[in-house]
């Protein structure tokens, strides 16, 4: 396992050549210390673990690693899906390549919203169509607690205990090096 910057991990997710709506995620507060834990997985791309913290209101920092090459039968129940309760949704998006691409995406998004405004639809269908219009490379169900840890997050942290320990150590070093928690200097 190779620990890398959290943005490099998200680049791997966006570059993965897999079905974009097959991704699933679990996130919440770190077990101890500052920041949040995130596991994101896809049956054909594997499972990634990220640990991040907010250095300032405009800067997110963190580390991550690929912790599994695929989702096997043991990992399947630890990640949410549409059939089981999944209280939220998430998406990873890539910025438009240029102004023309941005305009094309905006037009597709506008048309998608119009279609859903005129026809009966479900929130899940609307979400998926918006993600398609925006060319999101990864989206799906998410189990997230803003001020806690979902049970699935605990289970995944225990399943990948060695990775969790290593990533926590690296994130704590990053936090210490950044001087976060020392007040104003």
C-alpha positions in Angstrom: 0.0 0.0 0.0 1.3 3.4 -1.0 0.2 6.5 0.9 -0.3 9.5 -1.3 -1.9 12.9 -1.3 -5.7 12.7 -1.1 -6.1 14.6 -4.4 -4.0 11.9 -6.2 -6.4 9.3 -4.9 -9.4 11.3 -6.2 -7.5 11.6 -9.5 -7.3 7.8 -9.6 -11.1 7.6 -9.0 -11.9 10.1 -11.8 -9.5 8.3 -14.2 -10.8 4.8 -13.5 -12.4 3.3 -16.6 -15.5 2.0 -14.8 -19.2 2.7 -14.8 -19.5 6.1 -13.0 -22.7 5.2 -11.1 -21.1 2.1 -9.5 -19.2 4.0 -6.8 -20.2 3.9 -3.2 -18.9 5.8 -0.2 -18.9 5.9 3.6 -17.6 8.9 5.6 -17.6 10.6 9.0 -15.4 12.0 11.7 -12.1 10.4 12.4 -12.1 8.0 15.4 -9.6 10.3 17.2 -8.1 13.6 16.2 -9.0 16.3 13.7 -10.6 15.6 10.4 -12.7 13.0 8.6 -12.4 9.5 7.2 -13.7 8.5 3.8 -13.9 5.1 2.1 -14.9 5.1 -1.6 -15.3 1.9 -3.6 -16.3 0.4 -6.9 -16.6 -3.3 -7.6 -14.2 -3.1 -10.6 -11.9 -0.4 -9.3 -11.4 -1.4 -5.6 -11.6 0.5 -2.4 -9.8 3.7 -1.5 -9.3 5.2 2.0 -8.9 8.9 2.6 -8.2 10.9 5.7 -8.6 14.7 5.4 -8.8 17.8 7.5 -9.6 21.4 6.9 -6.4 23.4 7.3 -8.3 26.7 6.7 -11.7 27.6 5.3 -10.3 27.4 1.8 -7.8 24.5 2.1 -8.4 20.8 2.5 -5.4 18.6 3.2 -5.1 14.9 3.6 -3.7 11.5 2.6 -5.1 8.3 1.1 -4.4 4.9 -0.4 -5.9 2.1 -2.3 -6.7 -0.5 0.3 -8.4 -3.2 -1.9 -8.2 -4.1 -5.6 -11.9 -5.1 -5.7 -15.0 -5.4 -3.6 -15.3 -9.0 -2.5 -18.2 -10.7 -0.7 -16.8 -9.7 2.7 -16.6 -6.0 1.7 -19.9 -5.8 -0.1 -22.1 -5.4 3.0 -19.8 -2.7 4.4 -20.6 -0.3 1.5 -24.0 1.2 0.9 -26.0 0.6 -2.3 -29.4 1.6 -3.7 -31.1 -1.5 -2.6 -30.0 -1.1 1.1 -30.6 2.0 2.9 -28.3 4.7 1.7 -29.2 8.0 3.3 -27.2 10.2 1.0 -25.5 10.6 -2.3 -22.1 11.8 -3.4 -20.3 12.8 -6.6 -16.8 13.5 -7.8 -16.6 15.8 -10.7 -13.9 16.9 -13.0 -13.7 20.6 -14.1 -14.6 21.4 -17.7 -11.7 21.1 -20.1 -12.4 24.6 -21.6 -15.1 27.2 -22.1 -16.8 25.2 -24.9 -17.0 22.1 -22.7 -18.4 24.2 -19.9 -21.1 25.6 -22.1 -22.0 22.2 -23.4 -22.3 20.9 -19.8 -24.4 23.9 -18.8 -26.8 23.3 -21.7 -27.1 19.6 -20.9 -27.8 20.4 -17.3 -30.4 23.0 -18.2 -32.2 20.5 -20.5 -32.0 17.8 -17.7 -33.6 20.1 -15.2 -36.4 21.1 -17.7 -37.2 17.5 -18.5 -37.5 16.6 -14.8 -39.6 19.7 -14.1 -42.1 18.7 -16.7 -42.3 15.0 -16.0 -42.9 12.9 -12.8 -39.6 11.6 -11.6 -37.8 10.3 -8.5 -35.0 12.0 -6.6 -32.7 9.1 -7.5 -33.5 9.5 -11.2 -32.9 13.2 -11.1 -29.6 12.8 -9.3 -28.4 10.3 -11.8 -29.4 12.4 -14.8 -27.7 15.5 -13.4 -24.5 13.5 -12.8 -24.7 12.2 -16.4 -25.2 15.8 -17.7 -22.2 17.0 -15.8 -20.1 14.0 -16.9 -19.4 13.0 -13.3 -16.8 10.2 -13.4 -17.9 8.8 -10.0 -21.2 9.0 -8.1 -23.5 6.9 -6.0 -25.0 6.2 -2.6 -23.2 7.4 0.5 -23.5 6.7 4.2 -22.3 9.9 5.9 -22.6 11.4 9.4 -21.7 15.1 9.7 -20.8 14.9 13.4 -20.2 11.2 14.0 -19.2 7.9 12.5 -21.6 5.6 10.7 -21.4 1.9 11.8 -20.1 1.1 8.3 -17.2 3.4 8.8 -16.2 1.7 12.0 -16.5 -1.7 10.2 -14.3 -0.6 7.3 -11.7 1.0 9.6 -11.5 -2.3 11.4 -11.4 -4.3 8.2 -8.4 -2.2 7.0 -6.9 -1.6 10.5 -3.2 -1.6 9.3 -4.1 1.0 6.6 -6.1 3.0 9.0 -3.2 3.2 11.4 -0.7 4.1 8.8 -3.0 6.8 7.2 -3.8 8.2 10.7 -0.1 8.5 11.5 0.7 10.3 8.2 -2.3 12.6 8.6 -1.3 13.4 12.2 2.2 14.3 11.0 0.7 16.5 8.3 -1.5 18.3 10.9 1.6 18.7 13.2 3.7 20.1 10.3 1.0 22.5 9.3 0.7 23.8 12.9 -3.0 23.3 13.0 -4.4 23.5 16.6 -1.7 25.9 17.8 -3.8 29.0 17.5 -2.6 32.2 15.8 1.1 32.5 15.3 
